Amino acid sequence: MLRRPGKGRRYQDDMLTVLRDMLASDQMQMERQLEQRQHWDQHLLMQLEDARDARHQEAELARGQHQEQVFLSTLGQLVQAMSGWRVTQGPQQSDNLGIIGCCRKS
């Protein structure tokens, strides 16, 4: 069987074109996957930052609540200590104690 001139060359050219197309397709797919990965990584970093912010806010809230509890406890102790005090008629003109002088421990 005789081969026509150039037939083998055309087959090689066709195969080369197919391989180039496959390579280009693979490269495009890899670029899309890389873009998706970068988008996903960015999304995860944003979620991580949100979680850190939430933990920071929770810690601030807990500190505020603790400070409020300490204040209320101190205020309660002060009220309890003052519950035994009675208010007098008020200071006399000669009394230089001012407002403090109006309260006497009973």
C-alpha positions as CSV (number, residue, x, y, z in Angstrom):
1,M,0.0,0.0,0.0
2,L,1.3,3.4,-1.0
3,R,1.1,6.3,1.3
4,R,0.0,9.6,0.0
5,P,2.6,12.3,0.5
6,G,1.8,14.6,3.5
7,K,-0.8,12.4,5.0
8,G,1.4,11.5,8.0
9,R,2.4,15.1,8.4
10,R,-1.3,16.2,8.5
11,Y,-2.0,13.5,11.2
12,Q,0.9,14.8,13.2
13,D,-0.3,18.4,12.8
14,D,-3.8,17.3,13.9
15,M,-2.5,15.5,16.9
16,L,-0.3,18.4,17.8
17,T,-3.4,20.7,17.6
18,V,-5.4,18.4,19.8
19,L,-2.6,18.2,22.4
20,R,-2.2,22.0,22.4
21,D,-6.0,22.4,22.9
22,M,-6.0,19.9,25.7
23,L,-3.0,21.7,27.4
24,A,-4.8,25.0,27.0
25,S,-8.0,23.6,28.5
26,D,-6.1,22.1,31.4
27,Q,-4.3,25.4,32.0
28,M,-7.7,27.3,32.0
29,Q,-9.2,24.7,34.4
30,M,-6.2,25.1,36.7
31,E,-6.5,28.9,36.6
32,R,-10.2,28.6,37.5
33,Q,-9.4,26.2,40.4
34,L,-6.7,28.6,41.6
35,E,-9.2,31.5,41.5
36,Q,-11.8,29.4,43.4
37,R,-9.2,28.4,45.9
38,Q,-8.1,32.0,46.4
39,H,-11.7,33.1,46.8
40,W,-12.3,30.3,49.3
41,D,-9.2,31.2,51.3
42,Q,-10.3,34.8,51.4
43,H,-13.7,33.7,52.6
44,L,-12.1,31.6,55.4
45,L,-9.8,34.4,56.4
46,M,-12.9,36.8,56.7
47,Q,-14.7,34.2,58.9
48,L,-11.6,33.8,61.1
49,E,-11.4,37.5,61.5
50,D,-15.1,37.7,62.4
51,A,-14.6,34.9,65.0
52,R,-11.7,36.8,66.5
53,D,-13.8,40.0,66.7
54,A,-16.6,38.1,68.3
55,R,-14.3,36.6,70.9
56,H,-12.9,40.0,71.6
57,Q,-16.3,41.5,72.0
58,E,-17.3,38.6,74.3
59,A,-14.2,39.2,76.5
60,E,-15.0,43.0,76.7
61,L,-18.6,42.2,77.6
62,A,-17.5,39.7,80.3
63,R,-15.1,42.3,81.7
64,G,-17.9,44.9,81.7
65,Q,-20.2,42.5,83.5
66,H,-17.6,41.7,86.1
67,Q,-16.9,45.4,86.7
68,E,-20.7,45.9,87.1
69,Q,-21.0,43.1,89.5
70,V,-18.1,44.4,91.6
71,F,-19.7,47.9,91.6
72,L,-23.1,46.5,92.6
73,S,-21.5,44.4,95.3
74,T,-19.7,47.4,96.7
75,L,-22.8,49.5,96.5
76,G,-24.7,46.8,98.3
77,Q,-22.1,46.7,101.1
78,L,-22.3,50.5,101.4
79,V,-26.2,50.4,101.6
80,Q,-26.0,47.6,104.2
81,A,-23.4,49.6,106.2
82,M,-25.5,52.7,106.0
83,S,-28.8,50.9,106.9
84,G,-27.8,51.3,110.6
85,W,-27.4,55.0,110.3
86,R,-30.2,57.5,111.0
87,V,-30.6,61.0,109.7
88,T,-30.8,63.7,112.3
89,Q,-32.6,67.1,112.1
90,G,-29.6,68.5,110.4
91,P,-26.4,70.3,111.4
92,Q,-26.6,73.3,113.7
93,Q,-25.0,76.5,112.6
94,S,-22.1,76.0,114.9
95,D,-21.6,72.4,113.6
96,N,-18.9,72.5,110.9
97,L,-19.5,68.9,109.8
98,G,-21.8,69.9,107.0
99,I,-23.8,67.2,105.3
100,I,-21.7,64.4,106.8
101,G,-22.7,65.7,110.2
102,C,-26.4,65.0,109.5
103,C,-25.9,61.3,109.7
104,R,-25.1,59.6,113.0
105,K,-24.6,55.9,113.5
106,S,-27.3,54.5,115.8
